[in-house]
Each structure stands twice: as C-alpha cells, then as structure tokens.
Amino acid sequence: MSAPTAALPPTLNANRRLDRWVQVNADGTVTVRTGKVEIGQGIVSAMAQIAADELDVDYTRIRMVPADTSVSPDEGSTTGSRSIEEGGSSLRQVCAEVRDLLLQTAARRLNASLESLTVKDGTIRVRARRESATYWELATEVDLAREATGQVSPKQSGELELVGKAVPRLDIPRKLTGAAYVHDLEIPGMLHGRVLRPPSYRATLISLDTAAVRAMPGVEAIVCEGNFIGVVAVREEQAIKAMQLLERNAVWDEQADLPDADAMPEFLRAQPAEDELLREKSSASARGGKALISTYTRPYLAHASIGPSCAIAWWHENRLEVWSHSQAIHSLRAELAKTLQLDAANIVVRHAEGAGCYGHNGADDAALDAVLLARAAGGRPVRLQWMREDEFGWEPFGPAMVVRMEGTLDRNGKVASWQEEIWSNRHITRPGRHPNPGLLAAWHIDPGVEPPPAIDMPLAMGGGSQRNALPYYDFPNERIVNHAIRQMPLRVSTLRALGAHLNVFAIESFMDELAAAAGIDPVEFRLRHLKDERARAVIEAAAAHAHWTPGMKGDGMRGMGIGFARYKNIGNYAAVVAEVIVEQDVRVVRAVAAVDCGRVVNPDGVTNQAEGGIVQAASWTLKEQVRFDRTRILSRTWEDYPVIIFSEAPQIEIVLIDRPDEPSLGVGEGMVGPTAAAIGNAVANAMGIRVRDLPLTRARIIAAIQ
C-alpha cells in the first residue's frame, strides 16, 4: 500500500480505498458506508449530511448502508463520542476527493476548465454554456478503486449548506415500523435459541438431566459444552420453556466469594493496585491553609438496556454469518475467529441496531451464544436473545469507584493545592483488546478460558478509570494518582463516560466545597481558575440561561447547582445547572446545559444527545446501583434495578454554542459528569449538607443529616 501524499484523518488512513466509503449509482443515488454504527445517537443522519454537503447532492439521495465487515471500512469501535470527530472527518475527506474526481471527469468530457464548473444536486454545469453532465452519467467513467491522497481540501465552513441545519433523521421511519432492530430481524428457516447461564460467576455444573427437555415440542437441539448450556427450538416460546425446564433440572456448585456490597469503598481501597502518577506539579510561591478532605464513591452500574442482547448466526456454505448490535463488528469478527479457531475471512458480521447501549453490554456475548447454538442447528439460522435476568446478571458493569480529594486555599480564596486519589478497576474488556478471548461463553465452554484483565486507553486518548481525572482548572500545586485495581470481583467493562462519571462528580463537588470554604459563589470560583475562553463561555451561558443568582441559598427543599467539564480534557465543553426539589426523594425539576462541540452538524442531533446524556446521568445519580450478595448478582429485574421513568425526567434546556470553524466533537458522554455534579451540588445547596456517595438515595440523605 503506497503512502498518501498528505496527512489523512486516522480512520481514513487505515481504510484508504475511496470505494470502501462511497459509490455513485446510475439511479441517481449515492451509497455511503461508514465504520461507525447507529446506536441511537443519530450518526447515520449526521454522516449523510456531511456526505451530501461535500458531494453537492441532495440529502435524500444518500443511501446509508449498515456496517458490514465484508464491505465497510474498519473504523474500530463506535465509542467515546468519537463518531463525528473520527468518522465524520474521514467521510468529509473521502467525499471531497470523490467530488473532485467527478469534476475532473466532467471537465474532460465537456472540454472545460475546472474553474468554470458548478455543481448542484449532482448536476455539473459549465458557466455561460448549456452543456452539463450528471454524477450518475459519469459514474462508470470514474474509478473509485483508488486510495485517498489528502490533496483535496474539504469545503470551508462558509461553503456548507446542510451542515449546521436540522434535517429529518434517516433512522426513525424504520424504528417506528419495527424494521430497524436485530430483535425483529427474520431470516427464512430461522430457529430460536436460549442459553441457561450458571446462577453465579464461578458456579460449576454438577449434573444436568436433559431427557425431558429433548422430548418437548419444537426442541431441535440441546448444546452442553462444559458450563455452557443452550437450547434451540422452532418457536421462541418453546425455547424459553425448554430453557426453564433445563434450569430446574440443573445442579450447580457455587462459591460465596464476592465482597460485601455495603463495604465496597473499603474493599477497593484495600486491594493491590498498579499505581499511576497522572500529574504532579508544584509551586513554592503558593501556600495554603488548613486542608479540606472529602471522599466520593459510586457503585457498580448496569447498562440496563431496555431490550436484552440479541444476535442471529448462520453457518452455511463453509462460512459463518452473524447479525449483531455490537459497537465493534470487526473486533467481534476477530474475537469469534479466535474463540472458534476459524479463519476470519470465512466470517461476516453485519451490524443491526439494538435497543440502545452506550458502552459494552452483552451484545458481543450474545453473538457467540448464537454462533454456538447455530453450529448445532443443521445449517439453519438461529436467533438468540438473552432473558432480562441474563442481561442484568451477566453483562459487564461499569466499575465501582472511590475518589479521595484534599485541597487547600490561599489567602485570596484560590486553590493553593489539590491532591486526588482514585481507586477503580480499569474499564475496558471489549473484544479485540486482549490475546485471550473475552466473550462470555468462552469462559463456560470446555475447556474454558480465564476472563481477560481490563485495560485502559492511554490518558492522552481519554484514559479509562483515570478519564477526566486531571482537573481542567489551573492550580499551582497538584498531585493526582490512579490506583488501578487488578482484581475484578464483578465483571466490568466500559459504561458511558467510563471514569469521567465519578471523576467529574468528585472534582466538581469538591470545587463547590472549596468555594463554600472560601465564601465565593461557585460560578465565580470556577471562572477564577479557568483560562480557556471556551470553558468560561459554557459556564457563563449555562448560568445566564438558568438565571443563576450569585450567592443564592437553598430553602431546605429547593436548590441549584452547577457542574462543568471538558470531556477527556480534549473533547466537547459542557456546563450543566440543575434545579432540584428534595422531598421524600430527590427530584430534578430542571436542567440547563450549555454545550460547545465545535462545528455543529445537526443541531437537533446535538440537542437529542445532550438531553439523553442528562437523563441517563440523572438516573445514575439518583437511583441506579447493582446489588449483590456474597454469591450472586441480586439486581435481575427492573424492580431490583429501578431507572428514571418518563414522569421523573427533568425539564431540559440546551444552549448550543456553534463554532463552525472548529473541528466537530462528540456530545453525549460529555454530559454525564457535569450533570451528576450539578445534581449533587444542587442537593447540597438545597439542604446545606453534602452527600458524597452515589446514588443520592433517601437513605443516604437521611444518613448525611444525622
């Protein structure tokens, strides 16, 4: 592969062939492929806007194709709110080069200079002449089986017509008709499967009586490989009934080896850890007074997808086809090949939307489950769906965390020193990140494998447990240490925002505590420690739109609080002001957020992502926690794991600060930390007490009062 002649966006540099991304069709449409997948964030529509603008075609001509390992570019995973930042910049460059090739071809056909040509909706005209040619006529003359060069510049912000405007989302009609989701996908001859999981992490099968199940109507196959047990049936309800009978007839040996859930902070701080000094700086000129010390915690959190994980697998004609709502289909294909010892060239993984999940839930695991069951299905495809109990009991959780803060103030009321310590597992066990297979069934089949250790990305790329651990404020003395715990008593992996959720909650809560000690309004206190004008702008905008009154005090029930962060310290800027009422429980009645994500592609999409991030963060902050005893996960139903409901969602106002000449950045994950902090600070403002352990339940508030 030849080297490009100019710098290319990273994901384009890894997939340089233009025809891997774009195809101009004779029927007047343009097929666009991207390696980023739709998981509810509106990426399909935003990518279509970018492509239409750069190509100079109408938005309705764009045909977005679901990601497919056999034809789509490999852009890694759809994670970290990086889809527009990474995939969008790559697609812009591709479309700019495709447009240039079409113009060059038209110039030769029309015997005209490039400068004399104009384009509108795919029709190329020569100024002051009647001759024209369309993209669709030129399609067969333009060879896109070539590499991107980086020599063609995408349009400047002033030349864009679609980007920055709200357009109808392309994915909504199929969602409304039930045609979008892998759960609703039907393939001729398809069978249905269910898996019987062990009752706890380290349970082992002692005995299983399958005779009665084999005699049940519709049962086609039973798979027993070590601790992996599954059933395949003609109809879904038959598979469920067969799985339930298998459950009654199975005998397991279990281990009571989980820690005490009520003592998780103490457990985490006592574990062996890999200590990382993230930042240390000192200034002899800054002297502080008495130290203020606070510790903040969060429990394990579930992804809690409304629809349980699902996949379809089909072995036929010496190849394996898989449909999955994985966020990293190329990595899933490699993981399946590794686990099954197959040639990856004989595996195709196609993305089909799931019920929505920001982070690593059970989607990839369900794919391997489907593959193992389909191997016993005699060449027929098998649709495998987890039960709700499987989803809550076996998906990877967001790790529990502890953050300890210590700070001092100088005589002018500014932070003189800041010390921070974090205790957490690392956060990433996604497929493809470790030599050992990491999919759930790989633990259970015979011979099984040990679950791979969790990892973190480098801090420069956002980190994991240490994400947003470095305050964005300017302090003269800092020491920030991450204690990365090796032992994982519960299965963990990436959950939206990773460590930024608690790290920002802790930083922003502590900023409020220091502001109170200094006798300075929280907004003013933050601004005194910020030099970045974009950071200052979102704080000022959120405060202004929320009608923030400096020095305001709560009345014992109602209060307001603010939280700020720049996501990963390299991503979008967000400030959130929350208004709460504390009665029997905490209720967030209003949230005002200011967001700067650089160039806004679709303002409706940005607003939707910001709103969704706020609602999910409110649910985590007020309600969610995984419960377990010494043996089993106890949060197996919605009654055991309540989430925020529609009637509890706050009134939300989003203020967008569009910067058309800046790179586009992601949005959704950047809302999580500031929202959690704003709610915590609002509760403290309302009641005059500080609750530092999430979630902010009635019991924790009563304990803080007492």
C-alpha positions in Angstrom: 0.0 0.0 0.0 1.5 3.3 -1.1 1.9 6.1 1.4 -0.5 9.0 1.0 0.9 12.3 -0.2 -0.8 14.3 2.5 -2.0 13.7 6.0 -5.3 11.8 6.2 -7.7 11.5 9.2 -6.7 8.4 11.2 -9.6 6.1 10.3 -9.3 7.1 6.6 -5.6 6.4 6.7 -6.4 2.9 7.9 -9.0 2.5 5.1 -7.7 4.5 2.1 -9.7 3.0 -0.7 -12.4 5.5 -1.8 -14.8 2.8 -3.0 -14.8 1.4 0.5 -16.7 4.5 1.6 -18.7 5.9 -1.4 -20.3 4.6 -4.5 -22.1 6.8 -7.1 -25.0 4.9 -8.6 -26.6 5.2 -12.1 -30.1 5.5 -10.5 -29.3 9.0 -9.1 -28.3 7.9 -5.5 -25.1 7.7 -3.6 -24.2 4.8 -1.4 -22.3 5.7 1.7 -20.6 3.3 4.1 -19.1 4.2 7.4 -17.5 2.1 10.1 -19.4 3.9 12.8 -22.7 2.3 13.8 -26.1 3.7 14.8 -26.8 3.1 18.5 -29.4 5.8 18.9 -27.1 8.8 18.6 -28.2 9.9 15.2 -24.9 9.1 13.5 -26.4 7.8 10.3 -28.2 11.1 9.6 -25.2 13.3 10.6 -22.9 11.3 8.3 -25.4 11.6 5.5 -25.5 15.4 6.0 -21.7 15.5 5.8 -21.6 13.4 2.7 -24.4 15.4 0.9 -22.7 18.7 1.7 -19.3 17.7 0.4 -20.6 16.0 -2.7 -23.1 18.7 -3.5 -26.1 16.3 -3.7 -29.5 16.4 -2.1 -29.7 14.8 1.3 -32.5 12.5 0.1 -30.1 10.9 -2.5 -27.8 9.5 0.2 -28.2 5.8 1.0 -26.5 4.9 4.3 -25.6 1.2 4.4 -25.3 -0.6 7.8 -21.8 -1.6 8.7 -20.7 -4.9 7.4 -17.2 -6.5 7.8 -17.1 -7.6 4.2 -17.6 -4.2 2.6 -17.4 -1.4 5.2 -14.3 0.5 6.4 -12.9 -0.7 9.7 -13.1 2.3 12.0 -12.7 0.3 15.2 -15.4 0.8 17.7 -18.2 3.3 17.9 -17.3 4.6 21.3 -16.1 7.6 23.3 -18.4 10.1 21.5 -15.9 10.0 18.6 -18.1 9.1 15.6 -18.3 12.6 14.1 -14.8 13.5 15.3 -13.2 10.5 13.6 -15.7 9.0 11.1 -17.1 12.4 10.1 -13.7 13.9 9.3 -12.8 10.8 7.3 -16.0 10.9 5.3 -15.6 14.6 4.6 -12.2 14.0 3.1 -13.5 11.0 1.1 -16.4 12.9 -0.4 -14.3 15.9 -1.2 -11.9 13.7 -3.2 -14.8 11.8 -4.9 -16.4 15.2 -5.9 -13.0 16.3 -7.3 -12.7 13.2 -9.4 -16.2 13.7 -10.8 -15.4 17.3 -11.7 -12.2 16.3 -13.4 -14.0 13.7 -15.5 -16.7 16.3 -16.4 -14.1 18.8 -17.4 -12.6 16.4 -19.8 -16.0 15.4 -21.3 -17.2 19.0 -21.6 -13.9 20.4 -22.7 -14.0 23.0 -19.9 -11.7 24.1 -17.1 -12.4 23.0 -13.5 -12.8 26.7 -12.5 -15.7 27.1 -15.0 -17.7 24.2 -13.5 -20.5 24.5 -10.9 -22.4 21.6 -9.2 -25.9 21.5 -7.8 -27.5 18.3 -6.7 -25.2 16.1 -8.7 -25.5 18.1 -12.0 -22.3 19.7 -13.2 -22.7 22.7 -15.5 -20.3 25.0 -17.4 -20.8 28.6 -16.6 -22.2 30.6 -19.5 -22.8 27.4 -21.5 -25.6 25.0 -21.8 -23.5 21.8 -21.6 -23.9 19.7 -18.4 -23.2 16.2 -17.1 -24.5 14.4 -14.0 -22.7 12.3 -11.5 -24.9 9.4 -12.5 -23.8 9.7 -16.1 -20.2 9.9 -15.1 -20.3 7.1 -12.6 -19.0 4.5 -14.9 -16.1 6.7 -16.0 -14.8 7.4 -12.6 -12.7 4.7 -10.9 -13.0 5.0 -7.2 -10.9 1.9 -6.6 -8.0 4.1 -5.7 -6.6 5.5 -2.5 -7.3 8.8 -0.9 -4.5 11.3 -1.4 -5.3 14.1 1.1 -4.6 16.6 -1.7 -8.2 17.8 -2.0 -9.4 20.2 0.8 -12.9 19.7 2.1 -15.2 22.8 2.0 -14.7 25.7 4.3 -17.5 26.4 6.8 -18.9 29.2 4.7 -19.4 26.9 1.8 -21.5 24.4 3.7 -25.3 24.4 3.2 -26.6 21.3 5.1 -24.1 21.0 8.0 -25.4 23.1 10.8 -29.0 22.7 10.0 -31.7 20.3 11.4 -32.7 17.7 8.9 -35.1 14.6 9.4 -33.3 11.6 10.8 -33.0 8.7 8.4 -33.2 6.0 11.0 -36.6 7.0 12.6 -39.0 5.5 10.0 -37.6 2.0 10.3 -37.6 2.2 14.0 -41.3 3.2 14.0 -42.2 0.3 11.8 -40.2 -2.3 13.8 -37.8 -3.0 10.9 -34.6 -1.5 12.4 -33.7 -3.8 15.2 -31.9 -7.1 15.3 -34.6 -8.4 17.6 -37.2 -8.1 14.8 -35.0 -9.4 12.0 -36.4 -12.6 10.4 -34.4 -14.9 8.1 -36.2 -17.8 6.3 -36.0 -21.0 8.2 -34.8 -19.3 11.4 -34.9 -21.1 14.7 -34.8 -19.6 18.2 -32.4 -20.2 21.0 -31.9 -19.5 24.7 -28.9 -20.1 26.9 -29.0 -21.3 30.5 -26.4 -19.4 32.4 -24.8 -20.6 35.6 -26.5 -19.0 38.7 -23.3 -17.1 39.6 -19.9 -16.1 38.2 -17.9 -19.1 39.4 -20.6 -21.8 39.6 -19.8 -25.1 38.0 -22.2 -27.7 36.7 -22.5 -30.9 38.7 -25.3 -32.6 36.8 -28.0 -31.9 34.2 -30.9 -34.1 33.2 -31.9 -33.3 29.5 -34.2 -36.2 28.8 -37.5 -34.3 29.5 -36.3 -31.3 27.5 -35.4 -33.3 24.4 -39.0 -34.7 24.4 -40.6 -31.2 24.5 -42.5 -30.0 21.4 -40.3 -28.0 18.9 -37.0 -28.6 20.6 -34.4 -29.1 17.8 -31.1 -29.3 19.7 -29.5 -29.1 23.2 -26.0 -27.8 23.5 -23.9 -28.8 26.5 -20.3 -27.8 26.4 -18.8 -27.6 29.9 -20.8 -24.9 31.7 -22.3 -23.6 28.5 -25.9 -24.9 28.1 -28.3 -23.9 25.4 -31.4 -25.0 23.6 -32.6 -24.5 20.0 -36.3 -24.7 19.2 -38.7 -23.9 16.3 -40.5 -21.2 18.2 -39.3 -18.6 20.7 -41.7 -19.6 23.5 -40.7 -23.2 23.0 -37.0 -22.3 23.5 -37.9 -20.3 26.7 -39.9 -23.2 28.2 -37.2 -25.6 27.4 -34.5 -23.4 29.0 -36.7 -23.0 32.1 -37.0 -26.8 32.4 -33.2 -27.2 31.9 -32.8 -24.7 34.8 -35.0 -26.8 37.1 -33.0 -29.9 36.2 -29.5 -28.5 36.6 -27.4 -28.8 39.8 -24.6 -26.3 40.4 -21.8 -25.8 42.8 -21.5 -22.2 43.8 -18.8 -20.1 45.6 -19.5 -17.4 48.2 -16.5 -15.3 47.1 -17.9 -11.9 46.3 -17.1 -8.9 48.6 -19.5 -7.3 50.9 -21.6 -4.9 48.7 -22.1 -2.5 51.7 -18.3 -2.2 52.2 -17.2 -1.7 48.6 -15.3 1.5 49.1 -13.2 -0.1 51.9 -12.8 -3.2 49.8 -11.5 -1.2 46.8 -9.0 0.8 48.8 -7.6 -2.3 50.4 -6.9 -4.2 47.1 -3.5 -4.5 45.4 -3.2 -1.9 42.7 -1.0 -0.6 39.9 -0.3 3.0 41.0 0.0 5.6 38.3 1.1 9.2 38.9 -1.0 11.1 36.4 0.2 14.6 37.2 2.4 16.3 39.7 3.4 19.9 39.8 4.4 22.3 42.5 4.9 26.0 43.1 6.8 27.3 46.1 5.0 30.6 45.8 1.6 29.1 46.6 0.9 28.5 50.2 -2.4 27.1 51.6 -4.1 26.9 54.9 -6.0 24.1 56.5 -6.7 21.1 54.3 -10.2 20.2 53.2 -10.6 16.4 52.7 -13.6 14.7 51.0 -14.2 11.2 49.6 -16.7 10.3 46.8 -17.9 6.9 45.7 -20.1 5.3 43.1 -21.4 1.7 43.0 -21.3 -0.8 40.1 -23.7 0.4 37.4 -25.5 -1.6 34.7 -26.1 -0.6 31.2 -29.7 -1.5 31.7 -30.6 -1.7 28.0 -34.4 -1.7 27.6 -34.1 -4.6 25.1 -32.0 -7.6 26.1 -29.0 -8.5 24.0 -29.8 -10.4 20.8 -28.0 -11.9 17.7 -28.5 -14.1 14.7 -26.0 -16.6 13.5 -26.0 -18.8 10.4 -23.5 -21.5 9.4 -23.8 -22.3 5.7 -21.7 -22.9 2.6 -18.5 -23.1 4.7 -19.0 -19.6 6.1 -20.5 -18.0 9.2 -22.8 -15.0 9.0 -23.6 -13.0 12.2 -26.0 -10.1 12.7 -25.2 -8.2 15.9 -25.7 -4.9 17.6 -22.1 -4.9 18.5 -20.3 -1.5 18.6 -17.2 -3.0 17.1 -18.1 -5.5 14.4 -14.6 -6.0 13.1 -13.3 -6.7 16.6 -16.2 -9.1 17.1 -15.3 -11.0 14.0 -11.7 -11.3 15.1 -12.9 -12.5 18.6 -15.2 -15.1 17.0 -12.3 -16.3 14.8 -10.0 -16.5 17.8 -12.5 -18.3 20.1 -13.6 -20.8 17.4 -10.2 -21.2 15.8 -11.6 -20.2 12.4 -10.2 -18.1 9.5 -11.7 -14.6 9.9 -12.1 -14.5 6.1 -14.9 -17.0 6.4 -16.8 -14.9 8.9 -19.1 -11.9 8.1 -20.5 -9.8 10.9 -23.3 -7.3 10.0 -24.5 -4.6 12.3 -28.2 -4.4 13.1 -29.4 -1.9 15.6 -30.2 -3.0 19.2 -32.3 -1.3 21.8 -29.6 1.2 22.6 -26.5 0.9 24.8 -23.7 3.4 25.4 -20.9 1.1 26.4 -20.0 -2.6 26.4 -23.1 -4.6 27.3 -23.9 -8.2 26.3 -24.3 -7.6 22.5 -21.0 -9.3 21.6 -21.6 -12.1 24.1 -25.0 -12.9 22.6 -23.3 -13.2 19.2 -21.0 -16.0 20.4 -24.0 -17.6 22.1 -25.9 -17.6 18.7 -22.9 -19.0 16.9 -22.5 -21.9 19.3 -26.2 -22.7 19.1 -26.3 -22.3 15.3 -23.5 -24.8 15.0 -25.9 -27.4 16.2 -28.8 -26.3 14.1 -28.0 -28.2 10.9 -27.4 -25.3 8.6 -30.4 -23.2 9.8 -30.0 -19.7 11.2 -30.6 -19.2 14.9 -31.9 -16.1 16.6 -30.6 -15.9 20.2 -31.9 -13.4 22.7 -31.0 -13.0 26.3 -33.6 -13.0 29.1 -33.9 -9.9 31.2 -32.2 -11.9 34.1 -29.3 -12.7 31.7 -28.8 -9.1 30.8 -28.7 -7.8 34.4 -26.8 -10.8 35.7 -24.1 -11.3 33.1 -23.5 -8.1 31.2 -20.2 -6.2 32.1 -20.9 -3.4 34.7 -19.4 0.0 35.0 -16.8 -0.4 37.8 -17.4 0.8 41.3 -15.0 3.7 42.1 -13.7 5.8 45.0 -12.1 9.2 44.7 -10.4 11.0 47.6 -9.8 14.7 47.4 -7.6 17.0 49.5 -7.2 20.7 48.9 -6.2 24.0 50.4 -7.0 27.6 49.7 -4.6 30.6 49.7 -5.4 33.9 51.4 -7.1 35.2 48.2 -9.6 32.4 48.1 -8.0 30.5 45.3 -6.9 26.8 45.3 -3.4 26.6 46.5 -3.0 22.8 46.4 -5.0 19.9 45.0 -4.5 16.2 45.8 -6.6 13.5 44.3 -6.5 9.7 44.5 -8.7 7.2 42.5 -9.4 3.6 43.2 -11.1 1.6 40.5 -10.7 -1.4 38.2 -9.6 -0.5 34.7 -12.6 -0.1 32.5 -12.2 -1.8 29.1 -12.7 -5.5 28.4 -14.2 -5.1 24.9 -13.5 -7.8 22.2 -10.2 -7.5 20.5 -8.3 -5.8 23.3 -6.5 -8.9 24.7 -4.9 -12.1 23.3 -7.3 -14.2 25.3 -10.9 -14.5 24.2 -13.1 -12.2 26.3 -16.7 -13.2 25.2 -18.8 -14.7 28.0 -19.4 -18.2 26.5 -15.6 -18.6 26.1 -15.4 -18.8 29.9 -18.0 -21.6 30.0 -17.3 -23.9 27.1 -14.9 -26.8 27.7 -12.1 -26.1 28.0 -12.9 -22.6 29.2 -10.6 -19.6 29.4 -9.9 -17.1 32.2 -11.6 -13.7 31.6 -9.0 -11.2 30.3 -7.9 -8.4 32.5 -9.4 -5.0 32.0 -7.3 -2.3 30.4 -7.4 1.5 30.0 -6.6 3.6 27.0 -3.7 6.0 27.3 -4.7 9.1 29.1 -3.9 11.2 26.0 -6.7 9.3 24.3 -9.1 9.7 27.1 -8.0 7.0 29.5 -10.4 4.8 31.4 -10.5 4.8 35.2 -8.5 8.0 35.0 -10.7 9.7 32.4 -11.2 13.3 33.3 -9.2 12.8 36.5 -7.0 15.8 35.7 -8.8 18.9 36.6 -9.3 21.3 33.7 -8.7 24.2 36.1 -5.4 26.0 36.7 -3.9 25.0 40.1 -0.3 25.8 41.2 0.2 22.6 43.1 -1.3 19.2 42.1 -0.8 15.6 42.7 -3.1 13.1 41.0 -2.7 9.3 41.5 -4.7 6.5 40.0 -4.8 3.2 41.9 -5.7 0.7 39.2 -7.1 -2.4 40.9 -6.2 -5.7 39.3 -8.9 -7.9 41.0 -12.3 -7.8 39.4 -14.9 -9.4 41.8 -17.7 -8.5 39.3 -17.5 -8.5 35.6 -16.7 -4.9 34.4 -16.2 -3.0 31.1 -16.9 0.3 29.5 -20.0 2.2 30.6 -20.8 5.6 29.1 -18.1 8.2 30.0 -16.1 5.5 31.9 -14.2 7.0 34.8 -15.3 10.5 33.9 -18.7 10.0 35.6 -17.3 9.8 39.1 -14.1 11.8 38.5 -16.0 14.8 37.3 -18.6 14.4 40.1 -15.8 14.4 42.6 -13.9 17.3 41.1 -16.9 19.5 40.7 -18.4 18.6 44.1 -15.0 19.4 45.7 -14.9 22.7 43.8 -18.2 23.6 45.4 -16.9 22.6 48.8 -13.8 24.7 48.3 -15.9 27.6 47.1 -18.0 27.4 50.2 -14.9 27.4 52.4 -13.7 30.5 50.5 -17.0 32.2 50.8 -17.2 32.6 47.0 -20.0 31.9 44.6 -19.5 28.5 42.8 -19.7 30.0 39.3 -17.3 32.8 40.2 -15.0 30.4 41.9 -14.7 28.3 38.7 -14.1 31.2 36.5 -11.3 32.4 38.7 -9.5 29.1 37.9 -10.1 28.9 34.2 -8.1 30.5 31.3 -9.7 28.6 28.4 -12.3 31.0 26.9 -14.5 28.2 25.5 -14.7 26.7 29.0 -15.6 30.0 30.5 -18.2 30.6 27.8 -20.2 27.4 28.5 -20.2 28.1 32.3 -21.4 31.7 31.7 -24.0 30.6 29.2 -25.5 27.9 31.4 -25.6 30.2 34.4 -27.2 33.0 32.4 -29.9 30.8 30.9 -30.6 29.2 34.3 -30.9 32.7 35.9 -28.2 31.9 38.3 -28.0 34.3 41.3 -24.6 34.7 42.9 -24.5 33.6 46.5 -28.0 32.1 46.4 -29.0 29.8 49.2 -31.4 26.9 49.1 -34.6 26.9 51.3 -34.2 23.4 52.7 -36.1 21.8 49.9 -35.2 23.5 46.6 -31.7 24.3 45.4 -29.5 24.8 42.3 -26.1 23.5 41.5 -23.6 23.7 38.6 -21.1 21.2 37.1 -18.6 21.7 34.3 -16.1 19.6 32.3 -14.3 19.4 29.1 -14.8 15.7 28.2 -11.5 13.8 28.3 -9.9 17.3 28.6 -9.7 17.2 24.7 -13.4 16.8 23.7 -16.6 18.9 24.0 -17.2 21.5 26.6 -20.3 21.2 28.8 -21.7 23.1 31.8 -25.0 22.0 33.4 -27.1 23.8 36.0 -29.6 21.6 37.8 -32.5 22.6 40.0 -33.7 20.0 42.5 -36.5 19.6 45.0 -35.8 17.3 48.0 -38.9 15.8 49.5 -39.3 12.1 50.1 -36.7 11.7 47.3 -34.6 14.0 45.2 -36.3 15.2 42.1 -34.5 17.1 39.3 -37.1 19.5 38.0 -35.0 21.5 35.6 -31.6 21.2 33.9 -30.0 23.9 31.7 -26.9 22.9 29.8 -24.5 24.9 27.5 -22.6 22.7 25.0 -19.7 23.6 22.8 -18.9 20.7 20.4 -17.1 22.7 17.8 -18.9 22.7 14.4 -22.5 21.5 14.9 -23.5 19.1 12.1 -27.2 18.7 13.1 -28.5 20.9 16.0 -31.4 18.5 16.6 -29.0 15.6 16.9 -26.7 17.5 19.3 -29.7 18.5 21.4 -31.0 15.0 21.5 -27.7 13.6 22.6 -27.3 16.2 25.3 -30.8 15.6 26.6 -30.2 11.8 26.6 -26.9 12.2 28.5 -28.6 14.4 31.1 -31.5 12.0 31.7 -29.2 9.0 31.9 -26.8 10.8 34.3 -29.8 11.8 36.4 -30.9 8.2 36.6 -27.4 7.1 37.7 -27.1 9.9 40.2 -30.5 9.3 41.9 -31.3 5.7 41.6 -29.1 3.1 40.0 -26.8 0.6 41.7 -26.1 -3.1 41.2 -26.9 -5.2 44.2 -25.2 -8.5 45.1 -24.6 -10.8 48.0 -21.5 -12.9 48.6 -22.6 -15.3 45.9 -24.8 -13.8 43.3 -25.9 -10.7 41.5 -29.3 -9.8 43.0 -30.3 -7.0 40.6 -32.1 -9.2 38.0 -35.3 -7.3 37.2 -36.5 -3.7 36.8 -37.9 -3.9 40.3 -34.4 -4.7 41.6 -32.7 -2.1 39.4 -35.0 0.9 39.0 -34.2 3.6 36.5 -35.6 7.0 36.0 -39.1 7.0 34.3 -40.7 9.5 32.0 -42.6 11.3 34.7 -39.4 11.8 36.6 -37.4 13.3 33.7 -36.5 17.0 34.2 -37.4 19.9 32.0 -34.3 20.4 29.9 -33.0 23.4 28.1 -29.9 23.1 25.8 -27.9 26.1 24.7 -25.7 25.3 21.7 -22.5 27.3 21.1 -21.7 26.6 17.5 -18.2 27.1 16.3 -18.3 26.4 12.5 -14.5 26.8 12.1 -13.6 24.3 14.8 -13.5 20.5 14.4 -16.7 18.7 15.3 -16.7 16.9 18.6 -18.9 14.3 20.3 -21.6 15.2 22.8 -23.4 12.5 24.7 -20.7 11.2 27.0 -19.6 14.7 27.9 -22.9 15.4 29.7 -22.6 12.7 32.2 -20.1 14.1 34.7 -21.3 17.7 34.7 -24.9 16.5 35.2 -24.1 14.3 38.1 -22.1 17.0 39.8 -24.8 19.7 39.2 -27.4 17.5 40.9 -25.1 16.7 43.8 -24.3 20.4 44.2 -27.9 21.3 44.0 -28.8 18.9 46.8 -26.1 20.5 48.9 -27.4 23.9 48.0 -30.9 23.0 48.9 -30.2 21.3 52.2 -26.9 22.6 53.4 -25.5 19.1 53.7 -23.2 17.2 51.3 -23.9 13.6 50.1 -20.8 12.2 48.5 -21.8 8.6 47.8 -23.9 7.8 44.7 -26.7 7.3 44.2 -28.3 10.1 46.2 -31.0 8.0 47.7 -33.3 8.9 50.6 -31.3 6.6 52.9 -28.1 8.4 52.1 -29.6 11.8 52.6 -31.0 10.8 56.0 -27.6 9.4 57.0 -25.9 12.7 56.0 -28.5 14.7 58.0 -27.9 12.5 61.1 
